[in-house]
Amino acid sequence: MTERRARRRPGENRKRLLEAGLIEFGLFGFHGASTAGIAARAGVPQPHVYASFATKQELFLACVELSCAGVRDRAGVDVPRSLQRIVLQALSAVRDPALNDALSRELGGLRSCIGEVRFAALLSAAAAGLLDDEA
């Protein structure tokens, strides 16, 4: 007989999915990440992804908003790699017509907030981090 896991508090699956989404989307981008991979990393059944977020796009945008808020809170300094990567992946997905408006707004706001130089440094650090992980 299989053991039942402890019941989670309300909102805990959503929080786990956002944390997992930061990693999966950061590594694989919007088109490369799968909801199955995100669910597995979060330790929740895949149907819970769609119970918390109507679409993969909604989950990605929530991760982008969370990342941009985290970068703003740190004023562009000492930004964790997971947040850097999402910003870079959001920039790479900005040409997707379904994501363009929301991503342009979010990234433009971040760039205005932290300034051009810090924004460029953030993207550079994210790209370097992805390249380092490949080596």
N, C-alpha and C positions, 0 to 999 in steps of 0.2 A: 504494500500500500504506500502511495506517495505521501510525503509530508506536505501539509498546507503551509503556505507562507503566511506570515503575520499580515494582518490587514494594514494597509497604509493609510496615513492621514490624508484628508482632502487636499488636493493640490500637489501631493508628493509625486505622483506619476508625471504630471506636467513639468514639475521642476527637474525630475530625472531626464525627461525627454529633451528639455532645453539644454541641459548639461551635455547629454549625448549628442545632440544636434550641433553644439559648438565644436565638438571634436570631429564628427563625421563630415559636416559641411566644410569645416576648416581644412580637412585633409583632401576631400574629394570634390568639393564644390557642389553647387545646387544640382546639376545634372548627374554627377557621378555618385552622389550619396543616395542611399536607398532607405526607405522607411523601415524595412526589415532590419537593416544594419543598425539604424538608430534605436529601434525597439530592443534589439538584442543587447546593445551597449548599455541601454537604460535598465535592462532587466525587467522589461514589461512585455506582455503579449502585444503583437502588432496591432490588433484592433484598438488598443488603448491610444495609439498614435492618433487615430481618427476620432476618438472620443474627446481628446484634448485639443486637437487642431483639425479644422475641416479639411485641409489639404496640406500636401508637402510644402507648397508655396507659403502657406500661412505659418508653418513651423519655421521655414527658412527666414522669413521676414521677422518673426519674433526673435530668432537668434541674432539677426543683424541688428535689430533695435537694442537688444541686450548688450551686444558687443560695443556698439557705438556709445551707449550710455556708460559702459565701463571705461572706455577710452576717455570720454569727456570727464568722468570723475577723477581720472588720474592726470588730467591735463596733458595727455600725450606722453607722459613720462612713466617708465617702468611698467609698460603694458604687457600683461601675460601673452604668451605666444598664441594661445587659443583665441584670444580676442583679436589679435593682429591678423590671424589667418582668415577669420570671418570677414573682416573689412576687405581684405584682398580678394577673397572669393566673391564678395558682393560686387566689387568693382568689375570682376570678370563676368558677372551675370547681368550687369546693368543693360546690356543690349537685348536681353530677352524681353520681348514686348509685354509679356504678362508681369514682369518684375520692374520694368524701366521706371515708371513713375515713382513707386515707393522707394526703390533703391536710390534714384537720383536725389530725391528729397532728403533721405536719411544721410547719404554720403556727403551731399552738399552742405547740410547742416553741420556735420562733423568737421568737414574741412574749414568751414567758417569759424567754428568754435576753437579748434586747436591751431589753426593757421596753416598756410601752405607748406612751410618748411617741416613742421612736425607731421603733417599728413603724409608728405613725401617720405619722410624718415620711417613712419609707421609702415607704409607699403613696402619700402625697401627691406626693413627688418623682417616682415612677414615672408617676402619672397626668399630672402636668404635662409630663413628658418625652414621653409619647405625644401629648398635645395640641400641644406645640411642633412635633413632627414632622409633624403634620397641616397646620399653617399654612403 
